[in-house]
Amino acid sequence: SLPPTPLISLLRSLASRPASSLPQEFLGEHSCAPMDMAPETASRAVCKAIEGGQWDFPQVVDVLGSLSRLGWYREASVASMLQRCAEAPLLERHTRLVLPLTKALVELRVHHAPLLHKMVLWKHWYLSNLCPKPLPTEQLEDLLQLSEQLLELSFQSLEMQGLLAENLKNPNASPRQLLALLAQCARSSHFPPDFKEACARVAESTSSDLASLSSEDLVSAFNIHLCAVFDGPAALKHWLTEDEAMKAFFQTHTSHKWYQKQDRERATFLQSSMFADLRQAVEDEGLDLQPSDPGEVYHIEFVSRNAKERLSTMATPPTALVCIKSKEQLQWYVPITAETDAGLEQLQNRCHTFRFMFRGAVQKIRHLQAMGYAPAVVWLSEWRMLKSKEQQRAYIREAIGGPSQKNVAFAPSSEQDAYK
């Protein structure tokens, strides 16, 4: 019964503070505690406000942002808000809403390709026709943040690739922004003519130019090398791996950060209950698998014990058993083809009938296949539902044993890292 406007304020207020800061009586230890009932109650209230036409587009984006920060995903309310966003005309005053809307979709694990395509087309038109050229630093930063979120959702478009490519020569780009442009081009397997020249400029950067880069920036920058090696043209791959300046840049500034991240993920896995359960199931099935060695380009939960020998001799592909965490699995997926299909049923959530991964898991699986592995997938959202050791063994058997929904990787073209 809360009116629509106060509901927006309430959700924004709840989303602005961590749950631990709320009074204990709001949290409780049973299903009648207010915060236990709040997600479902909020979903019904949101649906009512949308159905009554009581929110405009900016207000819907505001609510989506609050629900994403709270982690309150309810399909009914998400469906109604997605439909409202898809129907809303995008105007110049809405330019500030595109990035927060995309961030909310990432956090809610929603890939609605027709809506994303609509926003990218509008952003492309806006930057091409209403913004100064070359883009000022602030607008370039906004573009990079939007592109990063789209890559997290595994959404790619020629328009976004074109915007990134044309800014490789932007004189307003800082060293960090140039690295980000290159990394995002590489992650989308787009290597335009200016890519090599921009890489050479990066290699000439001084220590003071790179001093402001965070560890996250340096990890992301390693994708320039990694994705070019796996996905780039042969000439570019040869140059990146043979040019002394480029080799020195990656070895000095980025590679150790990337491998540190992989080793941290490995340590987190080995200390988790997930490792113990998986190891037991693997042993009970008599599978010759072991955790991947430290120092590998990608952390793999379990691999064939003789994987390196089989890869070097091009023998039968070794198994790579990969865990897909909940944060890497979409809750909502609508493909771009639904944009031209007739009927509302074409816009229904495909995750009801199949699983889709996103974020870094997509690149990881693609590169493992390119290395010669046969990836097998354990979806942790399903693994947690298994009640017995026998069910876990059956799951592993199906994942590794042959073609199925579990052992084929599908994806739309700290605490967060916990195995949950």
Solvent accessible surface area in square Angstrom, and as a share of the most:
residue,aa,sasa,rsa
1,S,148,0.96
2,L,81,0.40
3,P,73,0.46
4,P,30,0.19
5,T,86,0.50
6,P,59,0.37
7,L,8,0.04
8,I,8,0.04
9,S,57,0.37
10,L,83,0.41
11,L,2,0.01
12,R,110,0.40
13,S,49,0.31
14,L,29,0.15
15,A,14,0.11
16,S,88,0.57
17,R,111,0.41
18,P,91,0.57
19,A,60,0.46
20,S,98,0.64
21,S,64,0.41
22,L,19,0.09
23,P,62,0.39
24,Q,117,0.52
25,E,125,0.56
26,F,93,0.39
27,L,45,0.22
28,G,30,0.29
29,E,168,0.75
30,H,115,0.51
31,S,89,0.57
32,C,89,0.53
33,A,3,0.02
34,P,56,0.35
35,M,33,0.15
36,D,73,0.38
37,M,95,0.43
38,A,21,0.16
39,P,15,0.09
40,E,80,0.36
41,T,68,0.39
42,A,8,0.06
43,S,5,0.03
44,R,143,0.52
45,A,23,0.18
46,V,0,0.00
47,C,22,0.13
48,K,138,0.58
49,A,3,0.02
50,I,27,0.14
51,E,144,0.65
52,G,52,0.50
53,G,62,0.59
54,Q,97,0.43
55,W,9,0.03
56,D,69,0.36
57,F,9,0.04
58,P,38,0.24
59,Q,54,0.24
60,V,0,0.00
61,V,5,0.03
62,D,41,0.21
63,V,1,0.00
64,L,0,0.00
65,G,10,0.10
66,S,0,0.00
67,L,4,0.02
68,S,10,0.07
69,R,144,0.52
70,L,39,0.19
71,G,57,0.55
72,W,25,0.09
73,Y,36,0.14
74,R,82,0.30
75,E,55,0.25
76,A,65,0.50
77,S,2,0.01
78,V,1,0.00
79,A,36,0.28
80,S,19,0.12
81,M,0,0.00
82,L,3,0.01
83,Q,96,0.43
84,R,64,0.23
85,C,1,0.00
86,A,38,0.30
87,E,112,0.50
88,A,2,0.01
89,P,94,0.59
90,L,25,0.12
91,L,72,0.36
92,E,108,0.48
93,R,166,0.61
94,H,9,0.04
95,T,36,0.21
96,R,165,0.60
97,L,10,0.05
98,V,3,0.02
99,L,24,0.12
100,P,56,0.35
101,L,0,0.00
102,T,0,0.00
103,K,82,0.35
104,A,3,0.02
105,L,0,0.00
106,V,4,0.02
107,E,90,0.41
108,L,3,0.01
109,R,51,0.19
110,V,0,0.00
111,H,3,0.01
112,H,7,0.03
113,A,3,0.02
114,P,14,0.09
115,L,3,0.01
116,L,0,0.00
117,H,40,0.18
118,K,52,0.22
119,M,4,0.02
120,V,1,0.01
121,L,76,0.38
122,W,29,0.10
123,K,6,0.03
124,H,59,0.27
125,W,125,0.44
126,Y,29,0.11
127,L,3,0.02
128,S,44,0.29
129,N,89,0.46
130,L,81,0.41
131,C,13,0.08
132,P,77,0.49
133,K,114,0.48
134,P,62,0.39
135,L,2,0.01
136,P,49,0.31
137,T,63,0.36
138,E,152,0.68
139,Q,54,0.24
140,L,0,0.00
141,E,41,0.18
142,D,46,0.24
143,L,0,0.00
144,L,6,0.03
145,Q,65,0.29
146,L,3,0.02
147,S,2,0.01
148,E,52,0.23
149,Q,32,0.14
150,L,3,0.02
151,L,21,0.10
152,E,38,0.17
153,L,0,0.00
154,S,11,0.07
155,F,13,0.05
156,Q,75,0.33
157,S,14,0.09
158,L,146,0.73
159,E,48,0.21
160,M,12,0.05
161,Q,24,0.10
162,G,30,0.29
163,L,1,0.00
164,L,3,0.02
165,A,17,0.13
166,E,97,0.43
167,N,4,0.02
168,L,0,0.00
169,K,111,0.47
170,N,8,0.04
171,P,110,0.69
172,N,61,0.31
173,A,22,0.17
174,S,41,0.26
175,P,50,0.32
176,R,75,0.27
177,Q,3,0.01
178,L,17,0.08
179,L,6,0.03
180,A,23,0.18
181,L,0,0.00
182,L,1,0.00
183,A,1,0.00
184,Q,7,0.03
185,C,0,0.00
186,A,0,0.00
187,R,39,0.14
188,S,7,0.05
189,S,55,0.36
190,H,48,0.21
191,F,38,0.16
192,P,15,0.10
193,P,135,0.85
194,D,42,0.22
195,F,2,0.01
196,K,98,0.41
197,E,86,0.39
198,A,0,0.00
199,C,1,0.00
200,A,34,0.27
201,R,85,0.31
202,V,5,0.03
203,A,22,0.17
204,E,134,0.60
205,S,30,0.19
206,T,76,0.44
207,S,89,0.58
208,S,90,0.58
209,D,58,0.30
210,L,14,0.07
211,A,83,0.64
212,S,94,0.60
213,L,19,0.09
214,S,55,0.35
215,S,60,0.39
216,E,139,0.62
217,D,38,0.19
218,L,23,0.12
219,V,18,0.10
220,S,33,0.21
221,A,1,0.01
222,F,8,0.03
223,N,11,0.06
224,I,2,0.01
225,H,42,0.19
226,L,7,0.04
227,C,0,0.00
228,A,0,0.00
229,V,38,0.22
230,F,55,0.23
231,D,46,0.24
232,G,18,0.18
233,P,71,0.45
234,A,84,0.65
235,A,82,0.63
236,L,15,0.07
237,K,83,0.35
238,H,118,0.53
239,W,44,0.16
240,L,1,0.00
241,T,44,0.26
242,E,94,0.42
243,D,44,0.23
244,E,124,0.56
245,A,53,0.41
246,M,2,0.01
247,K,61,0.26
248,A,52,0.40
249,F,9,0.04
250,F,8,0.03
251,Q,122,0.54
252,T,85,0.49
253,H,46,0.20
254,T,0,0.00
255,S,22,0.14
256,H,76,0.34
257,K,49,0.21
258,W,14,0.05
259,Y,70,0.27
260,Q,84,0.37
261,K,75,0.32
262,Q,11,0.05
263,D,55,0.28
264,R,141,0.51
265,E,37,0.17
266,R,52,0.19
267,A,43,0.34
268,T,54,0.31
269,F,0,0.00
270,L,56,0.28
271,Q,152,0.68
272,S,27,0.17
273,S,87,0.56
274,M,15,0.07
275,F,24,0.10
276,A,47,0.36
277,D,39,0.20
278,L,0,0.00
279,R,108,0.40
280,Q,76,0.34
281,A,3,0.02
282,V,3,0.01
283,E,104,0.47
284,D,54,0.28
285,E,39,0.17
286,G,65,0.63
287,L,56,0.28
288,D,89,0.46
289,L,15,0.07
290,Q,44,0.20
291,P,32,0.20
292,S,4,0.02
293,D,60,0.31
294,P,85,0.54
295,G,44,0.42
296,E,42,0.19
297,V,24,0.14
298,Y,10,0.04
299,H,6,0.03
300,I,5,0.03
301,E,3,0.02
302,F,3,0.01
303,V,9,0.05
304,S,6,0.04
305,R,132,0.48
306,N,66,0.34
307,A,6,0.04
308,K,120,0.51
309,E,106,0.47
310,R,57,0.21
311,L,41,0.20
312,S,89,0.58
313,T,95,0.55
314,M,172,0.77
315,A,55,0.43
316,T,96,0.56
317,P,71,0.45
318,P,1,0.01
319,T,24,0.14
320,A,0,0.00
321,L,0,0.00
322,V,2,0.01
323,C,5,0.03
324,I,1,0.00
325,K,17,0.07
326,S,20,0.13
327,K,57,0.24
328,E,28,0.12
329,Q,24,0.11
330,L,5,0.02
331,Q,46,0.21
332,W,13,0.05
333,Y,26,0.10
334,V,0,0.00
335,P,25,0.16
336,I,76,0.38
337,T,87,0.51
338,A,3,0.02
339,E,85,0.38
340,T,123,0.72
341,D,62,0.32
342,A,89,0.69
343,G,43,0.42
344,L,124,0.62
345,E,112,0.50
346,Q,55,0.25
347,L,57,0.28
348,Q,103,0.46
349,N,9,0.05
350,R,60,0.22
351,C,30,0.18
352,H,128,0.57
353,T,106,0.62
354,F,48,0.20
355,R,34,0.12
356,F,25,0.10
357,M,1,0.00
358,F,0,0.00
359,R,43,0.16
360,G,50,0.48
361,A,3,0.03
362,V,32,0.18
363,Q,23,0.10
364,K,27,0.12
365,I,5,0.03
366,R,81,0.29
367,H,0,0.00
368,L,0,0.00
369,Q,94,0.42
370,A,67,0.52
371,M,58,0.26
372,G,30,0.29
373,Y,20,0.08
374,A,44,0.34
375,P,18,0.11
376,A,4,0.03
377,V,0,0.00
378,V,0,0.00
379,W,2,0.01
380,L,2,0.01
381,S,34,0.22
382,E,42,0.19
383,W,12,0.04
384,R,128,0.47
385,M,132,0.59
386,L,41,0.20
387,K,165,0.70
388,S,40,0.26
389,K,100,0.43
390,E,122,0.55
391,Q,81,0.36
392,Q,19,0.09
393,R,84,0.30
394,A,44,0.34
395,Y,11,0.04
396,I,0,0.00
397,R,125,0.46
398,E,81,0.36
399,A,0,0.00
400,I,42,0.21
401,G,65,0.63
402,G,27,0.26
403,P,135,0.85
404,S,30,0.19
405,Q,82,0.36
406,K,32,0.14
407,N,27,0.14
408,V,58,0.34
409,A,27,0.21
410,F,82,0.34
411,A,34,0.27
412,P,2,0.01
413,S,112,0.72
414,S,114,0.74
415,E,119,0.53
416,Q,120,0.53
417,D,45,0.23
418,A,31,0.24
419,Y,32,0.12
420,K,100,0.42
